[in-house]
Amino acid sequence: MAAALVGKAKTVTVIDLVEAPFQLALGKEVGNAVRKVTHLLLLIVTTVMMLFTKITRKSSLELH
């Protein structure tokens, strides 16, 4: 439902009953650990992509 409102509203706030991902199935502690690992993986992927972009740009400049 929130996705359908994004284009029509200036802001959309989503409220959830749980504080951590997978809290209801695995517990709050595991859910928080999943959140931390997910954030770490996103940071690593973003860093690698930035480095790869810099390397490929530098390589393409050297070729010309």
C-alpha positions in Angstrom: 0.0 0.0 0.0 2.8 2.5 0.9 4.4 2.0 -2.5 1.2 3.1 -4.3 1.2 6.3 -2.3 4.8 7.4 -2.9 4.0 9.2 -6.1 1.0 11.0 -4.6 2.2 12.0 -1.2 5.1 14.2 -0.2 6.1 11.8 2.6 5.2 8.3 3.5 5.7 6.8 7.0 5.6 3.1 7.4 4.9 1.8 11.0 5.7 -1.7 11.9 4.9 -3.7 15.0 8.4 -5.2 15.2 11.7 -3.5 15.9 14.0 -5.9 14.1 13.8 -7.9 10.8 12.6 -11.5 11.3 11.8 -10.6 15.0 8.6 -12.7 15.1 10.2 -15.8 13.6 13.8 -15.7 14.9 13.7 -13.3 17.9 14.8 -9.7 18.4 18.5 -10.5 18.9 18.8 -12.5 15.7 16.8 -9.8 13.8 19.2 -7.1 15.0 22.2 -9.3 14.0 20.7 -9.7 10.5 20.2 -5.9 10.3 23.9 -5.3 11.2 25.2 -7.9 8.7 23.0 -6.4 6.0 24.3 -2.9 6.7 27.9 -4.2 6.6 27.3 -6.0 3.3 25.8 -2.9 1.8 28.8 -0.9 2.9 31.2 -3.4 1.5 29.4 -3.6 -1.9 29.2 0.2 -2.1 32.9 0.5 -1.4 33.8 -2.1 -4.0 31.6 -0.5 -6.6 33.2 2.9 -6.0 36.7 1.5 -6.2 35.8 -0.4 -9.4 34.4 2.7 -10.9 37.5 4.7 -10.1 39.8 2.0 -11.5 37.8 1.6 -14.7 37.7 5.3 -15.3 41.4 5.7 -14.7 42.1 2.7 -17.0 39.9 4.2 -19.8 41.6 7.6 -19.5 45.0 5.9 -19.8 44.0 4.1 -22.9 43.1 7.3 -24.8 
